[in-house]
């Protein structure tokens, strides 16, 4: 069985929104660290800031940063799994559930708007709208 090429133009919009959230959280985390250092530089030595409260806040910011990184990695994993599932359709006969188009999958196109199966006839089926695999 020959396998046609798979073209990928960009990642999903979910990944880009998670990346934006990660960037915003990183800015907030970095700002927090700058404020913490400034506060420590300028505190009154006779009345120091409560260290346990400061460490608690630092731990909370760290946990948020780790959660965002985990979400980003999960989004990447889900995207990769979906792409692999689409690639497994190459050579299979599929039918679109929306308009009834049927054909053998020649290749898969992955774009920011989703995955499409390109049939041997040249027509495309959007995989996100639902398909039936097999005759």
VEXVEXRO-416523 format. One record per residue (C-alpha): x negated, y, z. Coordinates in steps of 0.25 Angstrom, whole numbers, plus 5000, padded with zeros to 4 digits. Layout:
N
XYZ
...
% end
This chain:
135
500050005000
499450134996
499650255005
499850395000
499250515006
499850595017
499750745017
499850825030
499950975029
500151015044
500650965057
502050975062
502651105068
502751035082
501251025082
501051165078
502051215089
501351135099
499951195095
500551335096
501051295110
499651245113
498951365109
499951455117
499651365129
498151375127
498251525127
499051525140
498151425146
496851505142
497551635147
497851565160
496351525162
495951675159
496951725169
496451625179
494951665177
495351815178
496151785191
494951705197
493951815193
494851925199
495451865211
495151915225
494151825232
494851845246
496251805240
495951695229
497051645220
497751515224
496851415217
497851295218
498851385210
497851425200
497451275198
498951235197
499151345186
497951295178
498351145179
499751185174
499151265162
498251145159
499451045159
500151135149
498951135140
498850985141
500350965138
500251055125
499050975121
499750845123
500950895115
500050935104
499450805103
500750735104
501250815092
500050775084
500350635087
501750635084
501450705070
500350605067
501350485071
502450545062
501450565050
501050415052
502450375052
502650455039
501450395033
501950255036
503150285026
502250285014
502650175005
503950155012
505350185006
506050295013
507450355012
507750495017
508950505026
509350645022
509450625007
509250475004
507950494996
507250364995
505850324991
504450264994
503550355002
502350394994
501750495004
502050575016
501850735018
501750795032
501950945033
502351035044
503751015041
503750865042
503450735034
503950705021
503850575013
503450584998
504150474990
503550404978
504650484970
504050614974
505250654983
504950684998
505750645010
505650725023
505350625034
505950705045
507350695040
507450545041
507050435032
507450285031
506250195028
506450075019
507350035007
% end
